[in-house]
Amino acid sequence: MISDYFKLAFSNLRHRGLRSWLTILGIFIGIAAVVSLISLGAGLQAAILGQFGSLSVDKLTIQNKGTGFGPPGSTVVEKLNENDVEIIGGVAGVGEVIPRYIKVGQLEYNGVSGFGYATNIPNEKKLADMVYESMNLKIAEGQLLEDGDRGSILMGNGFLDTEDFEKPFGVGKTVKLNGENFRINGFLEKSSTLQVNYMVFMLTSDVASLYDVEGEYDMIIAHIDDVENIESIAEEIERKMRKDRGEDLGEESFTVETPLQAWSAVSDILGIINIIVIGIAAISLFVGGVGIANTMYTSVIERTKEIGVMKAIGAQNKDVLSIFLIESGLLGLVGGVIGATIGLGIAFGASMSANQALGENVLLVTISWPLLVGAVLFSFFVGVLSGIFPAIQASRLNVVDALRK
């Protein structure tokens, strides 16, 4: 009996081929939007998390409040100083304190100039090792910087295959930074943090000399001995710096950021993205559902006499109801399968285009079978739901009245 319902439903949909495909169009656009946007959203989430790959749970980041967009500490008017370093280092529970520079500089090589960011590696081996470990910096070619490597630099992995300077970089070659010569000491392995791949690293003493910023820092990293008390330690640092600067609570000119706060900010951004995705998908699926309902209502009107004949030869209300629900469900199901396939194709296409434009495999999309299966089942559910009222209307038609039409 069920197989007969499906055969009849397929036959009816095939008979109204153009209308059926136009109805399916509304559904598969919605499902394609859902699959592509959610897949890209997941890839974007992985990319953003990758940018926070250097975030450690035992570190606090202290910086003055900035005036614009850019890496931490690079847009502030007033820099942190040695007094701030001493205050932070004097708080109970704080271990090592590492001042950091993040500077914009001009890089010249092979007669070609470009601009980018430079940061420092501490001269002290212990502190340098902590920076290498916390940022997950590993050498690909050459050697990491040590205290005796003054006048030398490390370059991010992106410089190994860049064509911007029309000549490949290499270990031992000389480049100019802000007009001064530096020897390339090595190249780092590719990092999950895109910015690191195109950053230049030099010893703290070289940065201070090159930019004439001795005793002024863009940010300070504080390593915490007791991770469980990191929040209370952060509060104590805030209290002492506020007192030193004569500032009131809530009017600080600086920020003390814990790993939890950094992750919370990222989560808020991802949450907003997901809400937008859900909103777009909901609108698309609503339009598709209206299309199915409209098609099924039209079908009831066109097939009134056919329904009367079916009932006259013994079909019951539930039989008519089942046939119409199967038809509407099939419209949703086919639209879901096509939409999921197209949506996945759009996601991969967008990912490839973005990665090609950036020159890095940053935005990666993977096939999520739960997402695909869920999208198809949901489109089937939307189809059935949209066909309920037309199916009820068809099943309740009076035999005599239906045969007269």
BAPA-346409 format. One record per residue (C-alpha): x negated, y, z negated; residue number from 1. Coordinates in nm, 3 decimals. Each point is the difference from the previous one (the first is absolute). Example, Ala and Ser with C-alpha at 12.3 -4.5 7.8 and 13.67 -1.06 7.14 Angstrom:
<sites>
<site xx="-1.230" yy="-0.450" zz="-0.780" num="1"/>
<site xx="-0.137" yy="0.344" zz="0.066" num="2"/>
</sites>
This chain:
<sites>
<site xx="0.000" yy="0.000" zz="0.000" num="1"/>
<site xx="-0.278" yy="0.247" zz="-0.094" num="2"/>
<site xx="-0.187" yy="-0.078" zz="0.323" num="3"/>
<site xx="0.318" yy="0.083" zz="0.194" num="4"/>
<site xx="0.019" yy="0.335" zz="-0.176" num="5"/>
<site xx="-0.358" yy="0.078" zz="0.105" num="6"/>
<site xx="0.059" yy="-0.111" zz="0.360" num="7"/>
<site xx="0.306" yy="0.221" zz="0.027" num="8"/>
<site xx="-0.178" yy="0.294" zz="-0.165" num="9"/>
<site xx="-0.299" yy="-0.034" zz="0.239" num="10"/>
<site xx="0.236" yy="-0.020" zz="0.295" num="11"/>
<site xx="0.183" yy="0.317" zz="-0.103" num="12"/>
<site xx="-0.323" yy="0.194" zz="-0.054" num="13"/>
<site xx="-0.138" yy="-0.117" zz="0.334" num="14"/>
<site xx="0.324" yy="0.106" zz="0.170" num="15"/>
<site xx="-0.047" yy="0.354" zz="-0.134" num="16"/>
<site xx="-0.373" yy="0.003" zz="0.075" num="17"/>
<site xx="-0.065" yy="0.372" zz="0.052" num="18"/>
<site xx="0.210" yy="0.104" zz="-0.299" num="19"/>
<site xx="-0.167" yy="-0.264" zz="-0.218" num="20"/>
<site xx="-0.349" yy="0.120" zz="0.095" num="21"/>
<site xx="0.092" yy="0.363" zz="-0.063" num="22"/>
<site xx="0.129" yy="-0.102" zz="-0.344" num="23"/>
<site xx="-0.315" yy="-0.199" zz="-0.070" num="24"/>
<site xx="-0.202" yy="0.308" zz="0.101" num="25"/>
<site xx="0.129" yy="0.190" zz="-0.304" num="26"/>
<site xx="-0.098" yy="-0.283" zz="-0.234" num="27"/>
<site xx="-0.345" yy="-0.075" zz="0.137" num="28"/>
<site xx="-0.097" yy="0.369" zz="-0.006" num="29"/>
<site xx="0.077" yy="0.001" zz="-0.371" num="30"/>
<site xx="-0.184" yy="-0.324" zz="-0.070" num="31"/>
<site xx="-0.295" yy="0.110" zz="0.216" num="32"/>
<site xx="-0.018" yy="0.318" zz="-0.209" num="33"/>
<site xx="0.011" yy="-0.202" zz="-0.322" num="34"/>
<site xx="-0.268" yy="-0.251" zz="0.100" num="35"/>
<site xx="-0.237" yy="0.250" zz="0.164" num="36"/>
<site xx="0.023" yy="0.263" zz="-0.274" num="37"/>
<site xx="-0.028" yy="-0.244" zz="-0.289" num="38"/>
<site xx="-0.292" yy="-0.182" zz="0.169" num="39"/>
<site xx="-0.177" yy="0.331" zz="0.062" num="40"/>
<site xx="0.086" yy="0.108" zz="-0.354" num="41"/>
<site xx="-0.167" yy="-0.312" zz="-0.138" num="42"/>
<site xx="-0.304" yy="0.066" zz="0.219" num="43"/>
<site xx="-0.006" yy="0.362" zz="-0.116" num="44"/>
<site xx="0.020" yy="-0.114" zz="-0.361" num="45"/>
<site xx="-0.298" yy="-0.232" zz="0.051" num="46"/>
<site xx="-0.191" yy="0.283" zz="0.167" num="47"/>
<site xx="0.072" yy="0.242" zz="-0.285" num="48"/>
<site xx="-0.093" yy="-0.259" zz="-0.259" num="49"/>
<site xx="-0.322" yy="-0.053" zz="0.195" num="50"/>
<site xx="-0.076" yy="0.369" zz="-0.036" num="51"/>
<site xx="0.027" yy="-0.053" zz="-0.377" num="52"/>
<site xx="-0.221" yy="-0.307" zz="0.012" num="53"/>
<site xx="-0.273" yy="0.186" zz="-0.188" num="54"/>
<site xx="0.233" yy="0.078" zz="-0.290" num="55"/>
<site xx="-0.119" yy="-0.167" zz="-0.319" num="56"/>
<site xx="0.203" yy="-0.053" zz="-0.313" num="57"/>
<site xx="-0.280" yy="0.115" zz="-0.231" num="58"/>
<site xx="-0.057" yy="0.344" zz="0.149" num="59"/>
<site xx="0.146" yy="0.346" zz="-0.049" num="60"/>
<site xx="-0.022" yy="0.266" zz="0.269" num="61"/>
<site xx="-0.034" yy="0.359" zz="-0.120" num="62"/>
<site xx="0.021" yy="0.293" zz="0.239" num="63"/>
<site xx="0.113" yy="0.360" zz="0.013" num="64"/>
<site xx="0.330" yy="0.063" zz="0.176" num="65"/>
<site xx="-0.042" yy="0.052" zz="0.372" num="66"/>
<site xx="0.131" yy="0.262" zz="0.240" num="67"/>
<site xx="0.074" yy="-0.220" zz="0.302" num="68"/>
<site xx="-0.030" yy="-0.337" zz="0.170" num="69"/>
<site xx="-0.326" yy="-0.192" zz="0.002" num="70"/>
<site xx="-0.199" yy="-0.256" zz="-0.197" num="71"/>
<site xx="0.014" yy="0.029" zz="-0.380" num="72"/>
<site xx="-0.175" yy="0.311" zz="-0.128" num="73"/>
<site xx="-0.089" yy="0.137" zz="0.343" num="74"/>
<site xx="0.262" yy="0.277" zz="0.002" num="75"/>
<site xx="-0.036" yy="0.146" zz="-0.350" num="76"/>
<site xx="-0.107" yy="0.358" zz="-0.060" num="77"/>
<site xx="-0.169" yy="-0.058" zz="-0.337" num="78"/>
<site xx="-0.230" yy="-0.302" zz="-0.024" num="79"/>
<site xx="-0.061" yy="-0.228" zz="-0.294" num="80"/>
<site xx="-0.333" yy="0.056" zz="-0.176" num="81"/>
<site xx="-0.251" yy="-0.147" zz="-0.244" num="82"/>
<site xx="0.203" yy="0.126" zz="-0.295" num="83"/>
<site xx="0.295" yy="-0.210" zz="0.120" num="84"/>
<site xx="-0.229" yy="-0.300" zz="0.038" num="85"/>
<site xx="-0.116" yy="0.037" zz="-0.360" num="86"/>
<site xx="0.356" yy="0.037" zz="-0.132" num="87"/>
<site xx="0.116" yy="-0.311" zz="0.185" num="88"/>
<site xx="-0.305" yy="-0.200" zz="-0.104" num="89"/>
<site xx="0.058" yy="0.094" zz="-0.364" num="90"/>
<site xx="0.349" yy="-0.154" zz="-0.016" num="91"/>
<site xx="0.010" yy="-0.330" zz="-0.189" num="92"/>
<site xx="0.054" yy="-0.294" zz="0.232" num="93"/>
<site xx="-0.165" yy="0.162" zz="0.302" num="94"/>
<site xx="-0.304" yy="-0.186" zz="0.129" num="95"/>
<site xx="-0.183" yy="0.132" zz="0.303" num="96"/>
<site xx="0.092" yy="0.335" zz="0.153" num="97"/>
<site xx="-0.080" yy="0.043" zz="0.370" num="98"/>
<site xx="0.030" yy="0.344" zz="0.165" num="99"/>
<site xx="0.099" yy="-0.026" zz="0.368" num="100"/>
<site xx="-0.035" yy="0.230" zz="0.298" num="101"/>
<site xx="0.224" yy="-0.006" zz="0.306" num="102"/>
<site xx="-0.122" yy="0.253" zz="0.257" num="103"/>
<site xx="0.084" yy="0.095" zz="0.355" num="104"/>
<site xx="-0.310" yy="0.002" zz="0.215" num="105"/>
<site xx="-0.127" yy="0.031" zz="0.355" num="106"/>
<site xx="-0.164" yy="-0.310" zz="0.143" num="107"/>
<site xx="-0.224" yy="0.046" zz="0.304" num="108"/>
<site xx="-0.145" yy="-0.289" zz="0.202" num="109"/>
<site xx="-0.118" yy="-0.027" zz="0.359" num="110"/>
<site xx="0.084" yy="0.367" zz="0.049" num="111"/>
<site xx="0.366" yy="-0.062" zz="-0.091" num="112"/>
<site xx="0.159" yy="0.151" zz="-0.310" num="113"/>
<site xx="0.296" yy="-0.115" zz="-0.205" num="114"/>
<site xx="0.155" yy="0.067" zz="-0.339" num="115"/>
<site xx="0.081" yy="-0.245" zz="-0.275" num="116"/>
<site xx="-0.026" yy="-0.074" zz="-0.370" num="117"/>
<site xx="-0.308" yy="-0.074" zz="-0.207" num="118"/>
<site xx="-0.008" yy="-0.136" zz="-0.353" num="119"/>
<site xx="-0.265" yy="-0.088" zz="-0.253" num="120"/>
<site xx="-0.162" yy="-0.311" zz="-0.140" num="121"/>
<site xx="-0.148" yy="0.059" zz="-0.351" num="122"/>
<site xx="-0.380" yy="-0.001" zz="-0.021" num="123"/>
<site xx="0.011" yy="-0.219" zz="-0.313" num="124"/>
<site xx="0.007" yy="-0.367" zz="0.102" num="125"/>
<site xx="0.257" yy="-0.102" zz="-0.263" num="126"/>
<site xx="0.244" yy="0.269" zz="0.107" num="127"/>
<site xx="-0.068" yy="-0.065" zz="0.369" num="128"/>
<site xx="0.078" yy="-0.370" zz="-0.046" num="129"/>
<site xx="0.326" yy="0.092" zz="-0.171" num="130"/>
<site xx="0.100" yy="0.219" zz="0.296" num="131"/>
<site xx="-0.092" yy="-0.272" zz="0.250" num="132"/>
<site xx="0.202" yy="-0.255" zz="-0.197" num="133"/>
<site xx="0.306" yy="0.217" zz="-0.067" num="134"/>
<site xx="0.026" yy="0.111" zz="0.364" num="135"/>
<site xx="-0.087" yy="-0.349" zz="0.126" num="136"/>
<site xx="-0.283" yy="0.137" zz="0.212" num="137"/>
<site xx="-0.214" yy="-0.273" zz="0.157" num="138"/>
<site xx="-0.285" yy="0.036" zz="0.244" num="139"/>
<site xx="0.041" yy="-0.118" zz="0.360" num="140"/>
<site xx="-0.331" yy="0.123" zz="0.140" num="141"/>
<site xx="-0.303" yy="0.147" zz="-0.177" num="142"/>
<site xx="0.000" yy="0.061" zz="-0.376" num="143"/>
<site xx="0.207" yy="0.174" zz="-0.266" num="144"/>
<site xx="-0.129" yy="0.329" zz="-0.138" num="145"/>
<site xx="-0.226" yy="0.006" zz="-0.305" num="146"/>
<site xx="-0.162" yy="0.285" zz="-0.192" num="147"/>
<site xx="-0.313" yy="-0.005" zz="0.217" num="148"/>
<site xx="0.200" yy="0.041" zz="0.322" num="149"/>
<site xx="0.029" yy="0.376" zz="-0.011" num="150"/>
<site xx="0.053" yy="0.148" zz="0.343" num="151"/>
<site xx="0.183" yy="-0.316" zz="0.108" num="152"/>
<site xx="0.368" yy="-0.075" zz="0.054" num="153"/>
<site xx="0.242" yy="-0.290" zz="0.023" num="154"/>
<site xx="0.265" yy="0.009" zz="0.271" num="155"/>
<site xx="0.344" yy="-0.159" zz="0.012" num="156"/>
<site xx="0.063" yy="-0.293" zz="0.230" num="157"/>
<site xx="0.193" yy="0.217" zz="0.247" num="158"/>
<site xx="-0.323" yy="0.165" zz="0.114" num="159"/>
<site xx="-0.133" yy="-0.332" zz="0.132" num="160"/>
<site xx="0.237" yy="-0.017" zz="0.295" num="161"/>
<site xx="0.104" yy="0.363" zz="0.047" num="162"/>
<site xx="-0.049" yy="0.154" zz="0.343" num="163"/>
<site xx="0.047" yy="0.358" zz="-0.116" num="164"/>
<site xx="-0.373" yy="0.072" zz="0.002" num="165"/>
<site xx="-0.072" yy="-0.169" zz="0.337" num="166"/>
<site xx="-0.285" yy="-0.199" zz="-0.154" num="167"/>
<site xx="0.014" yy="-0.276" zz="-0.263" num="168"/>
<site xx="-0.117" yy="0.065" zz="-0.353" num="169"/>
<site xx="-0.262" yy="-0.232" zz="-0.147" num="170"/>
<site xx="-0.193" yy="-0.068" zz="-0.321" num="171"/>
<site xx="-0.308" yy="0.222" zz="-0.017" num="172"/>
<site xx="0.132" yy="0.261" zz="0.241" num="173"/>
<site xx="0.027" yy="0.366" zz="-0.097" num="174"/>
<site xx="0.314" yy="0.212" zz="-0.014" num="175"/>
<site xx="0.061" yy="0.357" zz="-0.107" num="176"/>
<site xx="0.238" yy="0.088" zz="-0.280" num="177"/>
<site xx="0.073" yy="0.371" zz="-0.029" num="178"/>
<site xx="-0.320" yy="0.061" zz="0.195" num="179"/>
<site xx="-0.231" yy="-0.219" zz="-0.213" num="180"/>
<site xx="-0.154" yy="-0.329" zz="0.112" num="181"/>
<site xx="0.098" yy="-0.326" zz="-0.171" num="182"/>
<site xx="-0.109" yy="-0.355" zz="0.071" num="183"/>
<site xx="0.266" yy="-0.270" zz="0.040" num="184"/>
<site xx="-0.069" yy="-0.254" zz="-0.275" num="185"/>
<site xx="0.283" yy="-0.239" zz="0.088" num="186"/>
<site xx="0.359" yy="-0.061" zz="0.103" num="187"/>
<site xx="0.276" yy="-0.130" zz="-0.226" num="188"/>
<site xx="0.232" yy="-0.291" zz="0.071" num="189"/>
<site xx="0.346" yy="0.091" zz="0.127" num="190"/>
<site xx="0.218" yy="0.124" zz="-0.286" num="191"/>
<site xx="0.375" yy="-0.033" zz="-0.047" num="192"/>
<site xx="-0.009" yy="0.372" zz="-0.076" num="193"/>
<site xx="-0.001" yy="0.175" zz="0.338" num="194"/>
<site xx="-0.163" yy="0.315" zz="-0.133" num="195"/>
<site xx="-0.300" yy="-0.192" zz="-0.131" num="196"/>
<site xx="-0.075" yy="-0.138" zz="0.348" num="197"/>
<site xx="-0.070" yy="0.353" zz="0.127" num="198"/>
<site xx="-0.170" yy="0.143" zz="-0.308" num="199"/>
<site xx="-0.367" yy="0.081" zz="-0.059" num="200"/>
<site xx="-0.156" yy="-0.094" zz="-0.336" num="201"/>
<site xx="-0.310" yy="0.167" zz="-0.145" num="202"/>
<site xx="-0.168" yy="0.025" zz="-0.338" num="203"/>
<site xx="0.143" yy="0.246" zz="-0.251" num="204"/>
<site xx="-0.321" yy="0.205" zz="0.003" num="205"/>
<site xx="0.019" yy="0.035" zz="0.380" num="206"/>
<site xx="0.365" yy="0.110" zz="-0.008" num="207"/>
<site xx="-0.069" yy="0.258" zz="-0.272" num="208"/>
<site xx="-0.295" yy="0.138" zz="0.197" num="209"/>
<site xx="0.167" yy="-0.005" zz="0.341" num="210"/>
<site xx="0.316" yy="0.177" zz="-0.120" num="211"/>
<site xx="-0.162" yy="0.203" zz="-0.280" num="212"/>
<site xx="0.252" yy="-0.121" zz="-0.258" num="213"/>
<site xx="-0.223" yy="-0.105" zz="-0.287" num="214"/>
<site xx="0.219" yy="-0.060" zz="-0.306" num="215"/>
<site xx="0.331" yy="0.036" zz="0.186" num="216"/>
<site xx="0.206" yy="-0.308" zz="0.087" num="217"/>
<site xx="0.309" yy="-0.079" zz="0.205" num="218"/>
<site xx="0.117" yy="-0.276" zz="-0.230" num="219"/>
<site xx="-0.115" yy="-0.205" zz="-0.297" num="220"/>
<site xx="0.047" yy="-0.374" zz="-0.043" num="221"/>
<site xx="0.015" yy="-0.129" zz="-0.357" num="222"/>
<site xx="-0.051" yy="-0.371" zz="-0.063" num="223"/>
<site xx="0.206" yy="-0.120" zz="-0.294" num="224"/>
<site xx="-0.136" yy="-0.262" zz="-0.240" num="225"/>
<site xx="0.342" yy="-0.108" zz="-0.130" num="226"/>
<site xx="0.251" yy="-0.029" zz="0.286" num="227"/>
<site xx="0.289" yy="-0.061" zz="-0.239" num="228"/>
<site xx="-0.042" yy="0.350" zz="-0.142" num="229"/>
<site xx="-0.048" yy="0.177" zz="0.332" num="230"/>
<site xx="0.319" yy="0.206" zz="-0.035" num="231"/>
<site xx="-0.089" yy="0.131" zz="-0.346" num="232"/>
<site xx="-0.357" yy="0.073" zz="0.115" num="233"/>
<site xx="0.139" yy="0.197" zz="0.295" num="234"/>
<site xx="0.218" yy="0.199" zz="-0.238" num="235"/>
<site xx="-0.299" yy="0.076" zz="-0.223" num="236"/>
<site xx="-0.204" yy="0.121" zz="0.299" num="237"/>
<site xx="0.290" yy="0.225" zz="0.100" num="238"/>
<site xx="0.027" yy="0.137" zz="-0.353" num="239"/>
<site xx="-0.371" yy="0.081" zz="-0.029" num="240"/>
<site xx="-0.026" yy="0.155" zz="0.347" num="241"/>
<site xx="0.315" yy="0.202" zz="-0.061" num="242"/>
<site xx="-0.143" yy="0.129" zz="-0.329" num="243"/>
<site xx="-0.334" yy="0.084" zz="0.164" num="244"/>
<site xx="0.172" yy="0.194" zz="0.277" num="245"/>
<site xx="0.253" yy="0.166" zz="-0.228" num="246"/>
<site xx="0.296" yy="-0.133" zz="0.197" num="247"/>
<site xx="0.347" yy="-0.094" zz="-0.121" num="248"/>
<site xx="0.162" yy="-0.340" zz="0.039" num="249"/>
<site xx="0.154" yy="-0.031" zz="0.345" num="250"/>
<site xx="-0.205" yy="0.288" zz="0.141" num="251"/>
<site xx="-0.327" yy="-0.187" zz="0.052" num="252"/>
<site xx="-0.228" yy="0.102" zz="0.287" num="253"/>
<site xx="-0.124" yy="-0.359" zz="0.023" num="254"/>
<site xx="0.138" yy="-0.353" zz="0.024" num="255"/>
<site xx="-0.099" yy="-0.324" zz="-0.170" num="256"/>
<site xx="0.132" yy="-0.283" zz="0.213" num="257"/>
<site xx="0.027" yy="-0.358" zz="-0.116" num="258"/>
<site xx="0.019" yy="-0.296" zz="0.242" num="259"/>
<site xx="0.366" yy="-0.044" zz="-0.098" num="260"/>
<site xx="0.080" yy="0.358" zz="0.099" num="261"/>
<site xx="-0.174" yy="-0.038" zz="0.334" num="262"/>
<site xx="0.189" yy="-0.319" zz="0.073" num="263"/>
<site xx="0.327" yy="0.160" zz="-0.111" num="264"/>
<site xx="-0.045" yy="0.280" zz="0.251" num="265"/>
<site xx="-0.057" yy="-0.252" zz="0.280" num="266"/>
<site xx="0.302" yy="-0.205" zz="-0.110" num="267"/>
<site xx="0.220" yy="0.310" zz="0.013" num="268"/>
<site xx="-0.108" yy="0.067" zz="0.359" num="269"/>
<site xx="0.063" yy="-0.360" zz="0.103" num="270"/>
<site xx="0.339" yy="0.009" zz="-0.174" num="271"/>
<site xx="0.104" yy="0.305" zz="0.202" num="272"/>
<site xx="-0.113" yy="-0.171" zz="0.322" num="273"/>
<site xx="0.206" yy="-0.310" zz="-0.085" num="274"/>
<site xx="0.309" yy="0.212" zz="-0.073" num="275"/>
<site xx="-0.033" yy="0.169" zz="0.339" num="276"/>
<site xx="-0.039" yy="-0.339" zz="0.170" num="277"/>
<site xx="0.308" yy="-0.140" zz="-0.176" num="278"/>
<site xx="0.201" yy="0.311" zz="0.091" num="279"/>
<site xx="-0.087" yy="-0.020" zz="0.369" num="280"/>
<site xx="0.074" yy="-0.373" zz="0.007" num="281"/>
<site xx="0.334" yy="0.045" zz="-0.179" num="282"/>
<site xx="0.118" yy="0.259" zz="0.251" num="283"/>
<site xx="-0.104" yy="-0.219" zz="0.294" num="284"/>
<site xx="0.173" yy="-0.308" zz="-0.140" num="285"/>
<site xx="0.316" yy="0.197" zz="-0.081" num="286"/>
<site xx="0.018" yy="0.115" zz="0.362" num="287"/>
<site xx="-0.053" yy="-0.359" zz="0.114" num="288"/>
<site xx="0.271" yy="-0.127" zz="-0.234" num="289"/>
<site xx="0.247" yy="0.259" zz="0.131" num="290"/>
<site xx="-0.082" yy="-0.116" zz="0.353" num="291"/>
<site xx="0.078" yy="-0.363" zz="-0.088" num="292"/>
<site xx="0.326" yy="0.095" zz="-0.171" num="293"/>
<site xx="0.103" yy="0.206" zz="0.301" num="294"/>
<site xx="-0.080" yy="-0.286" zz="0.238" num="295"/>
<site xx="0.193" yy="-0.251" zz="-0.208" num="296"/>
<site xx="0.305" yy="0.227" zz="-0.034" num="297"/>
<site xx="-0.001" yy="0.048" zz="0.379" num="298"/>
<site xx="-0.032" yy="-0.374" zz="0.042" num="299"/>
<site xx="0.309" yy="-0.060" zz="-0.219" num="300"/>
<site xx="0.206" yy="0.239" zz="0.215" num="301"/>
<site xx="-0.119" yy="-0.156" zz="0.327" num="302"/>
<site xx="0.054" yy="-0.357" zz="-0.118" num="303"/>
<site xx="0.336" yy="0.040" zz="-0.173" num="304"/>
<site xx="0.175" yy="-0.229" zz="0.248" num="305"/>
<site xx="-0.286" yy="-0.254" zz="-0.022" num="306"/>
<site xx="0.034" yy="-0.003" zz="-0.379" num="307"/>
<site xx="0.377" yy="-0.056" zz="0.039" num="308"/>
<site xx="-0.064" yy="-0.300" zz="0.228" num="309"/>
<site xx="-0.251" yy="-0.146" zz="-0.247" num="310"/>
<site xx="0.251" yy="0.027" zz="-0.283" num="311"/>
<site xx="0.283" yy="-0.139" zz="0.216" num="312"/>
<site xx="-0.198" yy="-0.320" zz="0.063" num="313"/>
<site xx="-0.084" yy="-0.050" zz="-0.368" num="314"/>
<site xx="-0.283" yy="0.235" zz="-0.101" num="315"/>
<site xx="0.032" yy="0.127" zz="-0.354" num="316"/>
<site xx="-0.086" yy="0.340" zz="-0.140" num="317"/>
<site xx="-0.327" yy="-0.132" zz="-0.144" num="318"/>
<site xx="-0.102" yy="-0.134" zz="0.344" num="319"/>
<site xx="0.044" yy="0.340" zz="0.164" num="320"/>
<site xx="-0.172" yy="0.169" zz="-0.294" num="321"/>
<site xx="-0.298" yy="-0.237" zz="0.027" num="322"/>
<site xx="-0.043" yy="0.054" zz="0.375" num="323"/>
<site xx="-0.004" yy="0.378" zz="-0.030" num="324"/>
<site xx="-0.238" yy="-0.006" zz="-0.299" num="325"/>
<site xx="-0.236" yy="-0.232" zz="0.189" num="326"/>
<site xx="0.004" yy="0.237" zz="0.298" num="327"/>
<site xx="-0.082" yy="0.304" zz="-0.210" num="328"/>
<site xx="-0.262" yy="-0.196" zz="-0.194" num="329"/>
<site xx="-0.166" yy="-0.113" zz="0.326" num="330"/>
<site xx="-0.015" yy="0.360" zz="0.120" num="331"/>
<site xx="-0.183" yy="0.092" zz="-0.321" num="332"/>
<site xx="-0.224" yy="-0.307" zz="0.013" num="333"/>
<site xx="-0.114" yy="0.049" zz="0.360" num="334"/>
<site xx="-0.052" yy="0.370" zz="-0.064" num="335"/>
<site xx="-0.204" yy="-0.087" zz="-0.309" num="336"/>
<site xx="-0.228" yy="-0.245" zz="0.182" num="337"/>
<site xx="-0.063" yy="0.244" zz="0.287" num="338"/>
<site xx="-0.043" yy="0.292" zz="-0.238" num="339"/>
<site xx="-0.244" yy="-0.186" zz="-0.226" num="340"/>
<site xx="-0.212" yy="-0.097" zz="0.300" num="341"/>
<site xx="-0.001" yy="0.350" zz="0.146" num="342"/>
<site xx="-0.061" yy="0.158" zz="-0.341" num="343"/>
<site xx="-0.301" yy="-0.221" zz="-0.061" num="344"/>
<site xx="-0.133" yy="0.091" zz="0.345" num="345"/>
<site xx="0.044" yy="0.371" zz="-0.074" num="346"/>
<site xx="-0.182" yy="-0.037" zz="-0.332" num="347"/>
<site xx="-0.298" yy="-0.178" zz="0.157" num="348"/>
<site xx="-0.008" yy="0.251" zz="0.286" num="349"/>
<site xx="0.001" yy="0.297" zz="-0.237" num="350"/>
<site xx="-0.267" yy="-0.163" zz="-0.215" num="351"/>
<site xx="-0.227" yy="-0.063" zz="0.300" num="352"/>
<site xx="0.047" yy="0.357" zz="0.126" num="353"/>
<site xx="-0.076" yy="0.148" zz="-0.343" num="354"/>
<site xx="-0.309" yy="-0.216" zz="-0.051" num="355"/>
<site xx="-0.127" yy="0.080" zz="0.348" num="356"/>
<site xx="0.046" yy="0.371" zz="-0.060" num="357"/>
<site xx="-0.178" yy="-0.017" zz="-0.338" num="358"/>
<site xx="-0.266" yy="-0.240" zz="0.119" num="359"/>
<site xx="0.058" yy="-0.213" zz="-0.310" num="360"/>
<site xx="0.227" yy="-0.293" zz="-0.088" num="361"/>
<site xx="0.174" yy="0.199" zz="-0.270" num="362"/>
<site xx="0.369" yy="-0.060" zz="0.072" num="363"/>
<site xx="0.043" yy="-0.377" zz="0.013" num="364"/>
<site xx="0.336" yy="-0.170" zz="0.056" num="365"/>
<site xx="0.060" yy="-0.364" zz="-0.088" num="366"/>
<site xx="0.298" yy="-0.222" zz="0.080" num="367"/>
<site xx="0.227" yy="-0.025" zz="-0.304" num="368"/>
<site xx="0.227" yy="-0.300" zz="0.050" num="369"/>
<site xx="0.221" yy="0.087" zz="-0.299" num="370"/>
<site xx="0.055" yy="0.344" zz="0.155" num="371"/>
<site xx="0.083" yy="-0.144" zz="0.344" num="372"/>
<site xx="0.232" yy="-0.270" zz="-0.134" num="373"/>
<site xx="0.162" yy="0.244" zz="-0.239" num="374"/>
<site xx="0.057" yy="0.256" zz="0.278" num="375"/>
<site xx="0.162" yy="-0.259" zz="0.228" num="376"/>
<site xx="0.223" yy="-0.135" zz="-0.279" num="377"/>
<site xx="0.096" yy="0.351" zz="-0.101" num="378"/>
<site xx="0.096" yy="0.089" zz="0.358" num="379"/>
<site xx="0.214" yy="-0.317" zz="0.011" num="380"/>
<site xx="0.164" yy="0.113" zz="-0.326" num="381"/>
<site xx="0.063" yy="0.348" zz="0.146" num="382"/>
<site xx="0.157" yy="-0.163" zz="0.305" num="383"/>
<site xx="0.232" yy="-0.219" zz="-0.207" num="384"/>
<site xx="0.090" yy="0.288" zz="-0.231" num="385"/>
<site xx="0.079" yy="0.226" zz="0.295" num="386"/>
<site xx="0.226" yy="-0.266" zz="0.153" num="387"/>
<site xx="0.204" yy="-0.081" zz="-0.312" num="388"/>
<site xx="0.283" yy="0.250" zz="0.053" num="389"/>
<site xx="0.037" yy="-0.060" zz="0.376" num="390"/>
<site xx="0.000" yy="-0.377" zz="-0.071" num="391"/>
<site xx="0.270" yy="0.038" zz="-0.267" num="392"/>
<site xx="0.205" yy="0.211" zz="0.240" num="393"/>
<site xx="-0.032" yy="-0.269" zz="0.270" num="394"/>
<site xx="0.091" yy="-0.285" zz="-0.234" num="395"/>
<site xx="0.315" yy="0.176" zz="-0.119" num="396"/>
<site xx="0.144" yy="0.062" zz="0.344" num="397"/>
<site xx="0.357" yy="-0.132" zz="0.040" num="398"/>
<site xx="0.019" yy="-0.271" zz="0.268" num="399"/>
<site xx="0.314" yy="0.135" zz="0.171" num="400"/>
<site xx="-0.123" yy="0.359" zz="0.004" num="401"/>
<site xx="-0.343" yy="-0.109" zz="0.128" num="402"/>
<site xx="0.149" yy="-0.206" zz="0.289" num="403"/>
<site xx="0.216" yy="0.293" zz="0.112" num="404"/>
<site xx="-0.307" yy="0.220" zz="0.063" num="405"/>
</sites>
